[in-house]
Amino acid sequence: MIAKRGKIDEAFKAGKLDIVAASPATTSVAFNWGQLDAVIFM
């Protein structure tokens, strides 16, 4: 599962994905998306 997260992270950073839906627990560990204008937790 960690490898899949890494692929999603790289695709998002490269602009291949517009949206990533993930739990706060997932996004708080190992993701660095400081370039984002907004993050929404539901």
C-alpha positions in Angstrom: 0.0 0.0 0.0 2.9 2.4 0.7 4.1 2.0 -2.9 0.7 2.9 -4.2 0.6 6.0 -2.0 4.0 7.0 -3.4 2.7 6.6 -7.0 -0.4 8.7 -6.2 1.8 11.4 -4.6 4.1 11.6 -7.6 1.2 11.7 -10.1 -0.4 14.5 -8.1 2.8 16.5 -7.9 3.4 16.0 -11.6 -0.1 17.5 -12.4 -1.5 14.2 -13.6 -4.2 14.2 -10.9 -6.5 17.2 -10.1 -7.9 15.7 -6.9 -6.8 13.2 -4.3 -9.4 11.8 -1.8 -7.7 10.4 1.3 -8.2 10.2 5.0 -6.6 12.7 7.3 -4.5 9.9 8.8 -3.1 9.0 5.3 -2.4 12.6 4.2 -0.7 13.5 7.5 2.0 10.9 7.1 4.5 10.9 4.2 2.8 13.5 2.0 4.2 16.9 1.6 1.8 19.0 -0.4 2.9 22.5 0.6 2.1 23.9 -2.8 -1.6 23.4 -2.3 -4.0 26.4 -2.0 -6.6 24.4 -0.1 -7.0 21.1 1.7 -10.5 20.0 2.7 -11.1 17.3 5.4 -14.6 15.8 5.6 
